[in-house]
């Protein structure tokens, strides 16, 4: 999608009803539980899908997380993390975490809309995803203790059916987005599925 088209249409994303679980389940692993009402120990987090131009083409970024003791180690995800008591709301959580992980300045980020919350059974997280944009490509400053490397993806790749497939992950076949060899699955793929369907409604 071209820069001018995105700038013109993106405000409408906040006016459209979100596809929600219908879209998320398109990229959900088999037998994945979507309900979190039975869990007694919930944790809450936020992520930001950040759009920006490179050569007038809209991109967004993902990160490859480092190896550590976290259950989501070495996975591809959006910048984001757990809500702190000091955060006013989940939007502020997403901005703070994005700044801490990839160095994007919070005051430069423009809110677009909130996507549907998503429960991650393996870690008991309820994630609140947001879409946002920034006027130009950020000067990224990666937190090496949390981020292995940055992945920049053209929006047109997400919108293409050619990026959707399946792969053997952790001894089971799961739906994935394949962005030039970077396999995105699980919760991040489910969030991307809703974002994809939402943006396609603009066309």
C-alpha positions as CSV (number, residue, x, y, z in Angstrom):
1,X,0.0,0.0,0.0
2,X,1.3,3.4,-1.0
3,X,2.0,6.0,1.7
4,X,-0.7,8.5,0.7
5,X,-3.3,5.9,0.4
6,X,-2.5,4.6,3.9
7,X,-2.5,8.1,5.4
8,X,-5.9,8.8,3.8
9,X,-7.6,5.5,4.8
10,X,-6.0,4.6,8.2
11,X,-8.2,6.9,10.3
12,X,-11.2,4.8,9.1
13,X,-9.8,1.7,10.8
14,X,-11.0,3.1,14.1
15,X,-14.5,3.4,12.8
16,X,-14.9,-0.2,11.5
17,X,-16.1,-3.0,13.7
18,X,-13.3,-5.3,14.5
19,X,-13.4,-8.9,13.1
20,X,-12.2,-10.2,16.4
21,X,-12.1,-13.9,17.2
22,X,-13.4,-14.9,13.7
23,X,-10.2,-13.5,12.2
24,X,-7.9,-14.6,15.0
25,X,-8.9,-18.2,14.7
26,X,-7.9,-18.4,11.0
27,X,-4.3,-18.5,12.3
28,X,-4.8,-20.3,15.6
29,X,-3.0,-23.6,16.3
30,X,-5.3,-26.6,16.4
31,X,-7.0,-27.3,19.7
32,X,-6.0,-23.8,21.0
33,X,-8.3,-22.6,23.8
34,X,-9.6,-19.1,23.3
35,X,-11.4,-18.7,26.7
36,X,-9.6,-17.3,29.7
37,X,-12.6,-17.0,32.1
38,X,-11.5,-20.2,33.9
39,X,-8.0,-19.0,34.6
40,X,-7.4,-17.8,38.2
41,X,-4.0,-16.1,37.5
42,X,-4.3,-13.8,34.6
43,X,-1.5,-11.5,33.5
44,X,-2.1,-8.4,31.2
45,X,0.1,-7.0,28.5
46,X,0.0,-4.8,25.4
47,X,1.6,-4.7,22.0
48,X,1.9,-2.2,19.2
49,X,1.8,-2.9,15.4
50,X,3.7,0.2,14.2
51,X,3.4,1.4,10.6
52,X,5.9,3.7,8.9
53,X,7.1,4.5,5.4
54,X,10.2,3.3,3.7
55,X,10.6,4.7,0.2
56,X,6.9,5.7,0.3
57,X,5.8,2.0,0.9
58,X,4.1,1.2,4.2
59,X,6.0,-1.2,6.5
60,X,5.5,-2.5,10.0
61,X,8.0,-4.1,12.4
62,X,8.3,-7.3,14.3
63,X,11.1,-8.5,16.6
64,X,12.9,-11.8,17.2
65,X,13.1,-12.2,20.9
66,X,16.3,-13.4,22.5
67,X,16.9,-16.8,24.2
68,X,16.1,-16.5,27.9
69,X,14.0,-18.3,30.5
70,X,10.7,-16.8,29.2
71,X,8.3,-19.2,27.7
72,X,8.1,-17.0,24.5
73,X,11.9,-17.0,24.0
74,X,13.2,-16.8,20.4
75,X,9.8,-16.2,19.0
76,X,8.8,-13.6,16.5
77,X,6.4,-11.0,18.1
78,X,5.4,-7.4,18.2
79,X,7.2,-5.1,20.6
80,X,5.3,-5.3,23.9
81,X,5.1,-6.6,27.4
82,X,3.4,-6.8,30.7
83,X,1.5,-3.8,32.2
84,X,3.2,-2.0,35.0
85,X,1.3,-0.3,37.9
86,X,2.6,3.0,36.7
87,X,1.0,2.7,33.3
88,X,-2.2,4.7,32.9
89,X,-3.7,2.2,30.5
90,X,-2.8,-0.5,28.1
91,X,-2.0,1.9,25.3
92,X,0.6,3.5,27.6
93,X,1.9,0.0,28.3
94,X,2.4,-0.7,24.6
95,X,4.2,2.6,24.0
96,X,6.5,2.2,27.0
97,X,7.4,-1.4,26.1
98,X,8.0,-0.4,22.4
99,X,10.3,2.4,23.6
100,X,12.2,0.0,26.0
101,X,12.6,-2.7,23.4
102,X,13.2,-1.0,20.1
103,X,13.8,2.7,21.1
104,X,10.8,4.3,19.4
105,X,10.0,7.6,21.0
106,X,6.5,7.6,22.5
107,X,5.7,11.2,21.6
108,X,6.2,10.5,17.9
109,X,3.7,7.7,17.8
110,X,0.2,8.4,16.4
111,X,-2.7,6.2,17.6
112,X,-4.8,4.4,14.9
113,X,-7.0,1.9,16.7
114,X,-7.2,-1.0,19.2
115,X,-7.5,-4.5,17.9
116,X,-9.4,-7.3,19.8
117,X,-7.8,-8.6,23.0
118,X,-6.3,-12.1,22.9
119,X,-5.7,-14.7,25.5
120,X,-2.4,-16.8,25.4
121,X,-3.1,-20.0,27.3
122,X,0.6,-21.1,27.7
123,X,1.5,-18.0,29.7
124,X,-1.9,-16.8,31.0
125,X,-1.5,-13.4,29.3
126,X,-4.4,-11.4,28.1
127,X,-2.9,-9.2,25.4
128,X,-4.3,-5.8,24.2
129,X,-2.9,-5.1,20.7
130,X,-2.9,-1.6,19.1
131,X,-2.2,-0.3,15.6
132,X,-0.3,3.0,15.4
133,X,1.9,4.9,12.9
134,X,4.8,7.2,12.8
135,X,5.6,9.9,10.2
136,X,8.9,8.4,9.1
137,X,11.0,5.3,9.7
138,X,12.2,5.4,13.3
139,X,15.8,5.3,14.4
140,X,15.6,2.0,16.1
141,X,17.7,1.3,19.2
142,X,17.3,-2.4,20.1
143,X,17.5,-3.6,23.7
144,X,19.9,-6.5,23.2
145,X,18.8,-8.2,26.4
146,X,15.3,-8.7,24.9
147,X,15.6,-8.3,21.2
148,X,17.8,-10.5,18.9
149,X,17.0,-8.5,15.8
150,X,14.3,-6.4,14.1
151,X,12.1,-7.6,11.2
152,X,10.7,-5.0,8.8
153,X,7.8,-6.2,6.7
154,X,6.0,-4.5,3.8
155,X,2.3,-4.2,4.5
156,X,1.7,-5.6,1.0
157,X,3.3,-8.9,2.1
158,X,0.8,-9.2,4.9
159,X,-2.1,-8.5,2.6
160,X,-0.9,-11.1,0.1
161,X,-2.3,-14.6,0.3
162,X,1.2,-15.9,-0.6
163,X,2.5,-15.1,2.9
164,X,0.0,-17.6,4.5
165,X,0.9,-21.2,4.9
166,X,1.6,-24.0,7.4
167,X,4.7,-25.3,9.1
168,X,5.9,-27.8,11.6
169,X,6.4,-25.9,14.9
170,X,7.1,-27.7,18.2
171,X,6.2,-31.0,16.6
172,X,2.8,-29.9,15.2
173,X,1.6,-28.3,12.0
174,X,0.4,-24.8,12.6
175,X,-0.8,-21.9,10.4
176,X,2.0,-19.3,9.8
177,X,2.7,-16.0,8.0
178,X,6.0,-16.4,6.2
179,X,7.8,-13.1,5.6
180,X,10.9,-14.0,3.6
181,X,11.7,-17.0,5.8
182,X,10.6,-15.5,9.1
183,X,7.8,-17.7,10.3
184,X,5.2,-16.0,12.5
185,X,2.8,-18.2,14.4
186,X,0.7,-18.4,17.5
187,X,-0.6,-15.2,19.2
188,X,1.3,-12.9,16.9
189,X,-0.1,-14.5,13.8
190,X,-3.6,-14.3,15.3
191,X,-3.2,-10.6,15.8
192,X,-1.8,-10.2,12.3
193,X,-4.8,-12.1,10.9
194,X,-7.2,-9.6,12.4
195,X,-5.1,-6.6,11.3
196,X,-5.0,-8.1,7.8
197,X,-8.8,-8.6,7.6
198,X,-9.4,-5.1,9.0
199,X,-7.1,-3.4,6.5
200,X,-8.6,-5.4,3.6
201,X,-12.0,-3.9,4.5
202,X,-10.6,-0.5,3.4
203,X,-10.0,-1.7,-0.1
